[in-house]
Each structure stands twice: as structure tokens, then as C-alpha cells.
Amino acid sequence: MTPKERVLAALNHEEPDRIPIDMGNTISSVHVDGYKGLTRLLGFEESDIWSMDPVSRPSKPSEKVLEKFLVDTRYVYPSLVRIESNPPSEHIDIWGIKRRFTGYYYDLVHEGSPLKDVTDTEQVKAYRWPRADDMGFNIDEMVIQAESLSRQDYAIGLPYVFVGSFAHSMQLRGYQRFLTDLILRPKVAELILENVARVTVDAIKLYVRPIGKFLDFVFFGDDLGTQTAPIISPLLYRKYVKPRHKKIVDAFRYVTKAKIIIHSDGSIAPLLDDLVEAGIQGINPVQVTAKNMESDRLKERFGDKLIFWGGIDTQHVLPFGSPQDVRLEVRRRIDHLGPGGGYVLASVHNIQPGTPAENIVAMFEEAAVYGGSFYRRHTL
């Protein structure tokens, strides 16, 4: 199979010739600091390193690295930033959220939530909500990228650049305040959720419509889980968040036939039926170390309903295990998630700074070798 055929088979719950491999999404890449060590080990040192997101700083892998690791996916990047050795101390995005550089990332600061002081819906309405074109993506450049990729044999994706509604609402309001609003000031919470979803829907229509016919899969992000449980109850999710997810899914469906994947960290198993009902077709990053997110159980319950994208542990095995531990981890996830298709192998979120480069190499090498023979063994 070509890489595109391989990924499309998996996305359609069919068994390809080998497990598809992903690298280069906003949430399945390598942090720029780890990427420097990786390219040194490979002998591919690069003078300029680019990132899709100045806040979390995942690297955009070079074509040389992607080819080395037999990566089956390529992305249309709405924007890229060159990583500087001395980044600015603060970052304020188009939503007005302020973050401070803490050594590896830009983290939200206490005073960084622009809606922290609102008390009623009128103040929420009065906020200067961003417009889709404030994102500043170059549509012409996105079309050029998409057309160029369409002449190659890779599956084409749109990385996680669009937010859902829930997690971003917490950042705008402040985590504790927003979670309190859901109970004590539900009209305030709902109006914030609705405005975030509206901006996302407008952005999808503006930026995805011109490239929709080229795309095989798209991501949007909305963190819903902690390490042990969803952040809110399924009841609150259904009442407040699910309708906004449905609007975002519908917007994607209007402009593209691509599969729709939600990025959410943490323990989200109690919400998976609702995500499916909202029209979501896959989950990323499949945080297997979170409670009730064991890969074999997920496959048993949702293998015919959801695409699983990720699965290789970045909390314990990749940073602290040996290369052999990493290889065993790759085999375990392939054994659990590979049967019947529906699995694209990638790291659970971005591979973090300090992760041994040898472990990153072991992950991709084992994915190609073990994943390359998995379906032949599986059908014997």
C-alpha cells in the first residue's frame, strides 16, 4: 500500500498492510528541545527548527526525519514559527490569554485569564471576542501546501489548531471560576462556551473550506480529562459541552469529508459514547496511563466506533524506560489496538524534553518492524 492507502484503510476500520505511523501533528510530535537531541543522534542537525504552536512548542519534523521513520502522514500547517534561543518572556494570544515562558512552554499565569472578573452575561457579551480572520492564517499558502501534498502518496491532515469549547473556556475564565460557573452561574458558563464554539466554527468555514477536498483527517482539541476521571460529569458534558462539539463537527462536515478526531488528554472513557453521538470519529492521544483508558479495554468497547490515534506512553516508558521497554510498549499497543484496523500509531501527546533520543528511535523502528508484520501474523 501507499502511505495514503494505508492510513485510509485504518481510518475506515480495515486492516492495512502495516500499522500506519504518525509524527508531526501539534500533539503527536517531539518538543523542540527533544527534537534537537533526536536530530543530533540521527546526524540530521538542522540550523532552523520550526514549531506549529509557539505555546507548547512541538517541532515540525523535517522531511528527512519523516522519511527516516516511514511516517505515513503529512500536514497542512496554517502557521509556523521559527524557534528562537531566547524566546519572549510572555505570550498573549488573540483571545487575550496571557502565558509566561517557564523554561519549556508558555504556561497560563494567574492573572492571564481575560474573563476572570466577569460577573454576568452582559460582561461576557461586551468582551472583544476574536474573529476568525484574527488567527491570521494565510489561506493561499494553505491551498498551495494542500495541492502540493495531493500530488504525493501521503495521507493529508490538518493538525490541532482549532479549539473545542470547554478547555478554552476554562482558560479564558480561570479553571476554578469556570467550573464553579457551571453550577452557580450556568448562563455565564454557557455564553462563554457558545462564543468559543462560534469563533471555532467561523474559523473552520474560513480556513478549512478551501482545502477540505484534499484532507483525509482533521483534528480539533478540547481537553476533558484528568489522570483519574473526566473534569466534569457526563451529565454536565451532555448539557453544556456536547451541543458545542456537535456544532464544530457539523462545521467540519460541511467543508470536508475528512475523518474528525478530537484531541483530549486524560481519563475520558465515561464520555466516549457521547463523543461518538456528537459525530466524533476518533480520539487522540489515547492516554493509556490514565484511569479506565487501558488500550485493550478501549478496543473491546469502542473498536468498531472510534479510531485510536496515539497510544505510546510519554509519561513513563518513553522518558524513563530503556529502548527495550519502548519496543515492548509499541508491541503491546499494536497488539491491543491494531486488529481490524482503526489504529494510527503515535506518541501520547508530544514527546517531552529529556526523553532519550535512543528511545524515540526505538519507538519508530519498532513501529515499522513489528507493525510491518503484525497483520500477516494476525491473519495466520
C-alpha positions in Angstrom: 0.0 0.0 0.0 1.0 3.6 -0.4 1.1 5.6 2.8 -2.2 7.3 1.9 -3.9 3.9 1.2 -2.5 2.6 4.4 -3.9 5.4 6.6 -7.3 5.5 4.8 -7.7 1.7 5.4 -7.0 2.2 9.1 -9.4 5.2 9.3 -12.1 3.1 7.7 -11.6 0.2 10.1 -9.9 -2.0 7.6 -6.7 -3.8 8.1 -3.8 -2.2 6.0 -0.5 -3.9 5.2 1.1 -2.4 8.3 0.3 -0.2 11.2 0.2 3.5 10.0 2.7 5.8 11.7 2.2 9.5 12.5 4.5 12.2 13.5 4.3 16.0 13.0 0.9 16.9 14.4 0.6 19.7 17.0 0.0 16.9 19.6 2.0 13.9 18.2 5.4 15.3 17.6 8.5 16.0 19.7 9.1 19.1 21.8 11.7 21.3 20.1 14.3 20.6 22.8 13.9 16.8 22.4 13.9 17.2 18.6 17.4 18.8 18.8 18.7 15.7 20.5 17.0 13.4 18.1 18.4 15.1 15.0 21.9 15.1 16.6 21.6 11.3 17.2 20.5 10.8 13.6 23.2 13.1 12.2 20.5 15.4 10.8 21.3 18.5 12.7 19.2 21.4 11.4 20.0 25.1 11.7 16.4 26.2 11.9 13.7 24.4 13.9 10.1 25.3 13.3 7.1 24.8 15.5 3.3 24.7 14.8 2.5 26.2 18.2 4.6 28.9 20.0 2.9 28.0 23.3 3.6 24.2 23.7 6.5 24.3 21.1 6.1 20.9 19.3 8.6 20.6 16.4 7.7 20.4 12.8 9.8 17.4 11.7 11.9 17.8 8.6 11.1 15.7 5.6 14.3 13.8 6.2 13.2 12.8 9.6 9.7 11.8 8.4 11.2 9.6 5.7 13.7 8.1 8.1 10.8 6.9 10.3 8.5 5.8 7.5 5.8 8.3 8.6 2.6 7.9 6.6 1.1 11.3 7.3 1.8 14.9 6.1 0.1 18.1 7.3 -1.1 21.4 6.0 0.3 23.9 8.5 -1.7 27.1 8.9 1.2 28.8 10.5 4.7 28.1 11.7 7.2 29.9 13.9 11.0 29.6 14.0 12.1 28.7 17.4 14.4 31.3 19.0 17.1 30.6 21.5 15.8 33.5 23.7 12.0 33.4 23.5 9.9 36.3 24.8 9.0 36.1 28.5 5.3 36.4 27.8 2.8 35.4 25.2 -0.7 36.9 24.7 -2.9 35.2 22.1 -5.8 36.5 20.0 -8.2 35.6 22.8 -6.3 37.8 25.3 -5.0 34.8 27.3 -1.6 35.6 28.9 1.1 33.0 29.4 4.6 33.1 30.8 7.6 31.2 29.5 8.7 28.7 32.2 11.6 27.0 30.5 10.0 24.6 28.1 6.5 26.1 27.5 4.3 29.1 27.9 2.0 28.3 30.9 -1.1 30.2 31.9 -0.5 32.7 34.7 -3.0 33.5 37.5 -3.8 36.9 36.0 -3.8 35.6 32.5 -7.5 34.8 32.1 -9.2 37.8 30.5 -12.7 36.9 31.7 -11.6 36.3 35.3 -13.6 39.2 36.7 -16.9 38.9 34.8 -20.0 38.5 36.9 -22.8 38.4 34.4 -23.7 37.7 30.8 -23.6 41.3 29.8 -19.9 41.5 30.6 -19.3 38.3 28.6 -21.1 39.8 25.6 -19.1 43.0 26.0 -15.8 41.2 25.7 -13.9 41.8 22.5 -14.3 38.3 21.1 -11.8 37.4 18.3 -12.9 36.9 14.7 -11.8 34.0 12.6 -9.6 36.2 10.5 -7.7 37.4 13.6 -6.0 34.0 13.5 -4.0 35.3 10.5 -3.6 32.1 8.7 -2.5 32.5 5.1 -5.2 30.8 3.1 -3.4 31.0 -0.2 -0.3 29.3 1.4 -2.5 26.6 2.9 -4.0 25.8 -0.5 -0.5 25.6 -2.1 0.6 23.2 0.6 -2.6 21.1 0.2 -2.3 20.9 -3.6 1.4 20.0 -3.4 0.7 17.2 -0.9 -2.1 15.9 -3.0 0.4 15.1 -5.7 2.3 12.8 -3.3 1.2 9.5 -1.7 0.8 10.6 1.9 -2.4 10.9 3.9 -3.1 14.6 4.4 -4.2 16.1 7.7 -5.0 19.3 9.4 -3.2 19.5 12.8 -4.8 20.6 16.0 -5.1 24.4 15.5 -8.8 24.8 16.3 -10.1 24.6 19.9 -13.2 22.9 21.1 -15.0 24.9 23.7 -14.6 23.5 27.2 -10.9 23.7 27.9 -10.5 27.0 26.2 -13.4 28.4 28.3 -11.6 27.4 31.4 -8.5 29.2 30.3 -10.5 32.4 29.4 -12.3 32.4 32.7 -9.9 30.7 35.0 -10.2 27.0 35.8 -11.9 27.2 39.2 -14.1 30.1 38.2 -15.4 28.4 35.1 -16.1 25.1 36.9 -17.9 27.0 39.6 -19.9 28.9 36.9 -21.2 25.6 35.5 -23.1 25.1 38.8 -23.7 28.6 40.2 -23.7 30.8 37.1 -24.7 28.4 34.3 -25.8 31.3 32.0 -22.3 32.8 32.2 -20.6 29.5 31.5 -22.9 28.6 28.6 -22.4 32.0 27.0 -18.6 31.6 27.2 -18.8 28.1 25.7 -21.1 29.3 22.9 -18.8 32.2 21.9 -15.7 30.0 21.8 -17.5 27.4 19.7 -18.8 30.2 17.4 -15.3 31.5 16.7 -14.1 28.0 16.0 -17.0 27.3 13.6 -16.3 30.5 11.8 -12.6 29.6 11.5 -13.4 26.2 10.1 -15.6 27.7 7.5 -12.9 30.3 6.6 -9.8 28.2 6.6 -10.8 24.6 6.0 -13.3 25.1 3.2 -10.6 26.0 0.6 -8.6 22.9 1.4 -11.3 20.5 2.6 -11.3 18.3 -0.6 -7.6 17.5 0.0 -7.9 16.4 3.6 -8.1 12.8 4.9 -8.4 13.7 8.6 -8.7 16.7 10.8 -8.1 17.4 14.5 -9.6 19.7 17.0 -8.7 19.9 20.7 -10.7 20.0 23.9 -9.1 18.5 27.0 -11.8 16.8 29.0 -10.0 14.6 31.4 -7.7 14.4 34.4 -5.5 11.5 35.2 -8.3 9.7 37.0 -11.7 10.9 35.6 -13.3 13.5 33.4 -13.1 17.0 34.6 -16.8 17.4 34.7 -19.6 14.8 35.0 -21.1 13.2 31.9 -24.3 15.0 32.8 -22.7 18.4 32.6 -20.8 17.4 29.5 -24.1 16.4 27.8 -25.9 19.6 28.9 -23.2 22.2 28.1 -20.3 20.9 26.0 -21.8 18.2 23.8 -24.0 20.6 21.8 -20.9 22.8 21.1 -18.9 19.8 19.9 -21.8 18.9 17.7 -21.7 22.3 16.1 -17.9 22.0 15.5 -18.3 18.6 14.0 -21.1 19.8 11.7 -18.9 22.7 10.6 -16.2 20.3 9.6 -18.7 18.0 7.9 -19.9 21.0 5.8 -16.5 21.7 4.3 -14.7 18.3 4.2 -15.2 14.6 4.1 -12.2 14.0 6.3 -12.4 11.9 9.5 -12.8 14.1 12.6 -10.5 13.3 15.5 -10.8 15.0 18.9 -7.7 15.6 21.0 -8.3 15.2 24.7 -5.8 14.1 27.3 -6.7 12.1 30.4 -9.4 9.7 31.5 -12.3 10.3 29.1 -13.8 6.7 28.9 -17.1 7.8 30.6 -17.6 10.4 27.8 -16.8 8.2 24.8 -20.3 7.2 23.9 -21.3 10.9 24.0 -18.4 11.8 21.8 -19.5 9.2 19.2 -23.0 10.6 19.4 -21.7 14.1 18.7 -20.2 12.8 15.5 -16.6 12.4 16.5 -14.9 9.6 14.7 -11.6 9.2 16.6 -9.7 10.1 19.8 -6.2 11.3 20.4 -3.8 10.8 22.2 -5.3 7.7 23.9 -3.6 8.4 27.2 -3.2 4.8 28.2 -1.8 5.6 31.7 -5.0 7.4 32.7 -7.7 5.5 34.7 -10.0 3.3 32.6 -8.0 4.1 29.4 -6.4 0.7 29.1 -5.9 0.1 25.4 -7.3 -3.5 25.3 -10.5 -2.3 27.1 -10.9 0.6 24.8 -10.5 -1.6 21.7 -13.0 -4.1 23.1 -15.7 -1.4 23.8 -15.2 1.1 21.0 -13.1 -0.6 18.4 -15.9 -0.5 15.8 -16.9 3.1 16.7 -13.7 5.0 17.1 -10.3 5.5 15.5 -7.5 5.4 18.1 -4.6 7.7 17.3 -1.6 7.7 19.6 -1.1 5.2 22.5 2.6 5.1 23.1 3.2 6.2 26.7 5.0 9.5 27.1 4.6 9.7 30.9 6.7 6.7 31.9 8.0 4.4 29.2 9.4 6.9 26.7 11.2 9.2 29.1 12.3 6.7 31.8 12.3 3.3 30.2 15.0 1.5 28.2 14.9 1.2 24.4 13.7 -2.4 25.0 10.9 -1.2 27.3 9.9 1.2 24.5 9.8 -1.7 22.0 7.7 -3.8 24.3 5.3 -0.8 24.7 5.0 -0.4 21.0 4.2 -4.1 20.6 1.6 -4.0 23.4 -0.3 -1.1 21.9 -0.2 -2.6 18.4 -1.5 -6.0 19.8 -4.3 -4.2 21.6 -5.4 -1.6 19.0 -4.3 -3.0 15.7 -6.8 -5.8 15.0 -9.5 -4.8 12.5 -7.7 -1.5 11.6 -8.7 1.7 13.3 -5.3 2.4 14.8 -2.7 5.0 13.8 0.5 4.8 16.0 1.9 7.9 17.6 3.1 9.1 20.9 0.7 10.0 23.7 0.9 13.8 23.1 4.2 15.4 22.3 7.4 13.6 23.3 8.8 15.6 26.2 12.1 17.3 26.8 14.6 15.0 28.4 13.3 11.9 26.6 16.4 9.9 25.4 16.7 10.2 21.7 17.5 6.5 21.6 14.0 5.8 22.9 12.4 7.9 20.2 14.3 6.0 17.6 13.3 2.7 19.2 9.7 3.7 19.1 9.6 4.4 15.4 11.9 1.5 14.5 9.7 -1.0 16.3 6.5 0.5 14.9 7.9 -0.1 11.4 9.2 -3.6 12.1 6.6 -5.1 14.4 3.8 -3.1 12.8 5.0 -4.2 9.4 4.5 -7.8 10.1 1.5 -7.5 12.5 -1.3 -8.1 10.0 0.5 -11.0 8.4 0.9 -12.7 11.8 -2.6 -11.6 12.9 -4.3 -13.4 9.9 -2.3 -16.6 10.2 
